[in-house]
Amino acid sequence: MYVVLRKQRPNFTRGVIPLYGSVLLKPHHVLCYGWTKEFFEAFSSLKYSGIELPLTLLRHYHKYIAPLVDRNLSNQPLISQLQKKHGLYSFRDVQKALERRPTVRLDLSRDSKRNMLAVHTRQAQFLPFVLDRFPNADVLVILWSSREEVFLPDRELPRSYRVFKVLDEVSKAHPDPRAILTVMTKADLLLQKHTKHMVFGQPVFKVWLRKLLLVSIKMVHVMTRMFLENPIKVILSNGEIANPGLTLSLLAAQYNLPFVNALTSLITDRNLIPTRAAYYCVWGEYYRAWLEKRGIEASKIILTGNLRFEYDRHPSSFSRQSIQSLLNYPENNLVFMYTTQPFSDKVKRAVTQWINQAVTDHPVTVLIKPHPYDKFDYGPFTKTGRIVIVPESLKLYDLLPNIDFIMTISSDTAIEAALLQKGIIVLQPELPYHFDLNNNDFHSFLTRCQAGFVASSPKSLRNILADLCRSEEMRNNLHAMGQKFLNNTIRNGTLSTPSKDMYQFIKTILN
């Protein structure tokens, strides 16, 4: 049978619900973060402009050690040795060990002439928000690469806005050759000291490190100049685990300027730890509790909702009848939409087979909306006409108002559907371990948050569909679960106004 949980209330104090990832470390995390701590400490003297260069290479380093981590997941003596040596048992321990916040080199917060908001536009929603709420302010728009130029509006930016293209500047950068030589010489000496280390002792590691150090030096050089040549007062970004957000947050700490990490996509520990932000604009109570469990001070956490949900949402240009006519399914069917995610083809096939078996003999239609990077062939499952593949031309918000229920494993489309009063069916197939995509229990967060009915097999999914088809009470129960989940996930639930809340907060720290 499927699971219906309604009465148990989350207890954040005891940590009954681990929400977006467990508190305690698994073998993957002990290896990954244990070796990260050793990397940071072994090469901490490699600095440029006061910044420890290994800190800027975090994401590159994790990609480098991924195969080694995967090969040692069952090496219990090594895992125990690393855990005992570094005292890493929880993510709070990891955050404390890896934060390594730079000391304040120059306190630019005391400069009364600084009034500029710097915003990194890796997410399309940030720039419309800033243009809406800060149209006459001094704003620095930070673009990482030419791909992000698509986020710039068709109209001309206000005169008080400037654009800074990071990779263009890095390609032109000429740091002091003597400083580069000093770093490289010191790196060679440190490598000689660690020839027996499992990671640092590999000959290929030297090549990797020297190459990335030069990139890191140029990055710090360029972004240091950016901070000193522009009157930046506040930095707004949606992440600090990879560049440019990573180096931005380090330099912000060095100059004592507030870096605001505003979450726009569902994240777990690999997207956050370690973090050095001054403030976190989070969606709601669940993320607040989750961050506190990772050692983030409550005073740094601001509940604002999610800008992306506000700016992506738009009225559908299609009616329910026009969608039905376009996709050619029975008008009176209950309509479910399954939003896929970038899991393995094996997982995609298994879930689609569940759906194919579950829809038999029920007056339902399941629309499959593939993830933008999903290339799996769902065609063989459409022969009965009960499963329909949505063409790419139909966007998420064209569909959401015109369905009855959403199906997903862990996509944030569940939250977007709940904002439009749709019930949630949580699919929970067995997910194989993956270094990036599945290394903890994140993908069961909808189950733990009691967001909707949970299907863990084709039979349980079939039972859910049958009950929803015949029982208005079950449909109402599912809706109530989704709205309760939503109110804990998004500040003010369906009445959330993130642009207003974030504007008030940023305006306060700008002034």
Protein Blocks (a to p, Z undefined) as FASTA:
>chain_A
ZZddfkbccdfknomagojocfbdcfklmmmmmmmmmmmmmmmmpcgehiafklmmmmmm
mmmmmmmmmmmmmmmklmmmmmmmnopabfklmmmmmnopacdfbdfklpmkbccdcddf
kbfklmmmmmmmmmmbccddddfblmlmmmpcfbdcdfkbccddfklmmmmpccdfklmm
mmmmmmmmmmmmmmmbfklmpmklmmmmmmmmmmmmmmmmmmmmmmmmpccfbdcdfbjk
bcfklmmmmmmmmnopacddddfbdcdfklmpccfbfbdcdfblmlmmmmmmnopafklp
ccebjfklmmmpccdfbdfklmmmmnopafkbccddddddfddfklmmmmmmmmmmmmgo
pacdddddddfklcbdfklmmmnopaccddfklcfklmmmmcfbdcdfklcklmmmmmno
pacddddddddddfklomcfklmmmmmnopaccdfbfklmmmmmmmmmmmmklmmmmmmm
mmmmmmmmpghilmpcfklmmmmmmmmmmZZ
